[in-house]
Amino acid sequence: MNSSILVDTNILIYAIDADSKFHNSFIKFLSATEISFFTTIKNISEFLVVLTRKAGIDIPVTTCLQILDSLLSNIDILYPDPMTLKTFYNLINKYKPRGLWIHDIEIVSIAISHGISKIVTNNIDDFKRIEEIEIVRI
């Protein structure tokens, strides 16, 4: 049975952070061949923000892109499409998010517009209020 799962930004980070206690379990999960993995262009920009900011981690952008290319070898990138904005508006009207939660609504909107209804994330609280997406726990 082939399953499609959206990969959240924090999972991408843990997958490259060998010092993280989550690293091994997420690497193993992301190597599952019976699952089709996706992430969004929004997650890619968040990934680059985390890796290039001066606080804590400071990796050159060119190195980040090389890491990203390697990481995305079995993860397809989803882009907004004509349905994304409509889905985004519907979710905004339904949940009335504020602040950073709007980013998560945008990520879910892109996934839903591509028929993806599951997300793997370690930030459960960011997505647990959104009924349209199922959280996959590892």
C-alpha positions as CSV (number, residue, x, y, z in Angstrom):
1,M,0.0,0.0,0.0
2,N,1.5,3.3,-1.1
3,S,1.0,6.2,1.2
4,S,1.7,9.9,0.6
5,I,3.1,11.9,3.5
6,L,4.1,15.5,3.8
7,V,7.4,16.0,5.5
8,D,7.5,19.1,7.8
9,T,10.6,21.3,8.1
10,N,11.6,20.0,11.5
11,I,11.9,16.5,10.1
12,L,14.2,17.8,7.4
13,I,16.4,19.4,10.0
14,Y,16.5,16.3,12.2
15,A,17.4,14.2,9.2
16,I,20.6,16.2,8.7
17,D,21.4,16.8,12.4
18,A,23.4,13.7,13.5
19,D,23.5,15.1,17.1
20,S,19.7,15.1,17.4
21,K,18.1,12.3,19.4
22,F,15.5,12.1,16.6
23,H,18.1,11.7,13.8
24,N,18.2,8.0,13.4
25,S,14.5,7.3,13.7
26,F,13.7,10.0,11.1
27,I,16.4,8.8,8.7
28,K,15.0,5.3,8.9
29,F,11.5,6.5,8.4
30,L,12.5,8.6,5.4
31,S,14.1,5.6,3.8
32,A,10.8,3.7,3.7
33,T,10.1,2.6,0.1
34,E,6.4,2.0,0.5
35,I,5.8,5.7,1.3
36,S,5.8,8.6,-1.2
37,F,7.4,11.6,0.6
38,F,6.6,15.2,-0.2
39,T,7.5,18.6,1.2
40,T,6.4,22.1,0.1
41,I,8.4,25.0,-1.2
42,K,7.4,26.8,2.0
43,N,9.2,24.1,4.0
44,I,12.3,24.5,1.8
45,S,12.5,28.2,2.6
46,E,12.0,27.5,6.3
47,F,14.8,24.9,6.2
48,L,17.1,27.4,4.7
49,V,16.2,30.1,7.2
50,V,16.9,27.7,10.1
51,L,20.3,26.6,8.7
52,T,21.5,30.1,7.7
53,R,20.5,32.2,10.7
54,K,23.3,33.4,12.9
55,A,21.8,32.1,16.2
56,G,23.0,28.6,16.9
57,I,23.5,27.4,13.3
58,D,25.3,29.3,10.6
59,I,25.9,27.3,7.5
60,P,26.7,29.0,4.1
61,V,23.8,29.0,1.7
62,T,25.7,27.1,-1.0
63,T,26.4,24.3,1.5
64,C,22.7,24.3,2.6
65,L,21.7,23.9,-1.1
66,Q,24.0,20.9,-1.4
67,I,22.6,19.3,1.8
68,L,19.1,20.0,0.5
69,D,19.8,18.4,-2.9
70,S,21.0,15.3,-1.2
71,L,18.1,15.2,1.3
72,L,15.5,15.7,-1.4
73,S,16.6,12.6,-3.4
74,N,13.4,10.8,-2.4
75,I,11.2,13.7,-1.4
76,D,9.2,15.5,-4.0
77,I,8.5,19.3,-3.7
78,L,5.0,20.6,-3.9
79,Y,4.3,24.1,-5.2
80,P,1.2,26.2,-4.8
81,D,-1.3,25.6,-7.5
82,P,-4.6,27.3,-8.4
83,M,-6.5,25.4,-5.7
84,T,-4.0,26.3,-3.0
85,L,-5.2,29.9,-2.5
86,K,-8.8,28.8,-2.3
87,T,-7.9,26.1,0.2
88,F,-5.8,28.6,2.1
89,Y,-8.7,31.1,2.4
90,N,-11.0,28.3,3.4
91,L,-8.7,27.2,6.2
92,I,-8.0,30.8,7.3
93,N,-11.8,31.5,7.5
94,K,-12.3,28.2,9.4
95,Y,-9.5,28.4,11.9
96,K,-8.8,32.2,12.1
97,P,-5.1,31.7,12.8
98,R,-2.8,34.5,13.9
99,G,0.9,35.0,13.7
100,L,3.2,32.1,12.9
101,W,0.3,29.6,12.7
102,I,-0.5,31.1,9.3
103,H,2.6,29.5,8.0
104,D,1.4,26.1,9.0
105,I,-2.0,26.8,7.4
106,E,-0.2,27.7,4.2
107,I,1.8,24.4,4.3
108,V,-1.4,22.4,4.9
109,S,-3.1,24.3,2.1
110,I,-0.4,23.3,-0.4
111,A,-0.5,19.7,0.7
112,I,-4.3,19.5,0.5
113,S,-4.4,21.1,-2.9
114,H,-2.2,18.2,-4.1
115,G,-4.3,15.5,-2.4
116,I,-1.9,15.0,0.6
117,S,-3.7,14.6,3.9
118,K,-0.9,13.3,6.2
119,I,2.1,15.1,7.7
120,V,5.0,13.8,9.6
121,T,6.2,16.4,12.1
122,N,7.7,16.7,15.5
123,N,5.8,20.0,16.1
124,I,2.5,18.3,16.9
125,D,1.0,21.4,18.5
126,D,1.4,23.3,15.2
127,F,-0.9,21.0,13.3
128,K,-3.2,19.2,15.8
129,R,-5.9,21.8,15.5
130,I,-6.2,21.4,11.8
131,E,-8.8,18.7,11.1
132,E,-7.9,18.4,7.4
133,I,-4.5,16.9,8.1
134,E,-3.6,13.7,9.9
135,I,-0.4,13.7,12.0
136,V,1.9,10.7,11.5
137,R,3.8,9.9,14.6
138,I,7.1,8.1,14.6
